[in-house]
Every structure is written in C-alpha cells, then in structure tokens.
Amino acid sequence: MPVNWSSVCAFLACETQWRAVATLAGVIWLGLDYPAVDVVLRRQGAPDAVFADLQIMEAAALEVFAEDQP
C-alpha cells in the first residue's frame, strides 16, 4: 500500500543495522540497533510514526529468523 511505502523504504535502509551474536549453535538475531536506526531515520527525514512501523517489521523478521534456528 502506498501509505506504507516510507516505512518499507526505512526498513530496507536499516538492513545493515541488525544486532546479532555468533555462537557455536549459529547466529542469534537480537534485533535492530536502535541508535543506528535513529541516525538512518533522521537522515531520511522520516516521521516518528515510521519508527513504530519498523518495530512491527522487526518483530515479524525476528520470528522468521527464529524459524531457521535448530
């Protein structure tokens, strides 16, 4: 939907801002690095509502990442 386009673009712009920990069992995804995300959003001039949308997308992504864990 066009109304969500700025949130999708912001999510994609934050693709390098994930926190992860490498363990013997594999990679554990912790979530987005919020201070870095804040920089991305400010640079893009994104409205505050985009951050809430990112948190929803982050939670959904973490669920998918967890499915790939043994």
N, C-alpha and C positions, 0 to 999 in steps of 0.2 A: 504494500500500500504506500502511496506517495507520502502520507503523513509520517511514516516510519523511516523514510529514506535517510534523514540526517543521523538517526540513531544507528542504522546499519553501517553507514559510512564511518561513524565514530568507532564502532566496534571493530571494523576492519583496520582502521588506523591504529588501533591499540593491539594489534595482533602480536607485536613483539614485546608486550608488557606483561606477559604471564609469569607468575612465580611458580617454580617447580623445584622439586627435590629429587635427586637421583639416589636411589637405594639399590641394594642387591636384588630386590624384587622388581625393580623397574622404576619408572618415573612416576612420582606422585604430584599431581597438579593441585596447587594450593588456591589459585585464583589470580585475579588481576592485581598488579602493583598499583594501588590507588594513587600514590603521589605521582607516579609517572603518567597514569591515566589523566590526572588533573592537568598536567602540562599539555598533553595532547588535546584535551578538550578546550583549554584556554587558547591554545594556538589556532584551533579551528573556529573559535568564536561560538562554540556550541552552547545552546541554552541549558540551564540547570536540569531541565527535565530529561535531557539525554543521559545524564549520569544514572538516573533511576532505571531507564531502559537498559543501560549497559549492565546493571546489576542483575536484571532479569535474564539477559542473554548469557551472562557469566554463569549464573546458577544452572541454566539449561546445558551449557557447554560442559560444566563440571560433571553433571550427571552422565553425559555421553562419554567423557573421558574415563569416568569410573567404570563404565561397562567394559572397557578394554582391559581393565586390570584383572589379573588372575584371581 
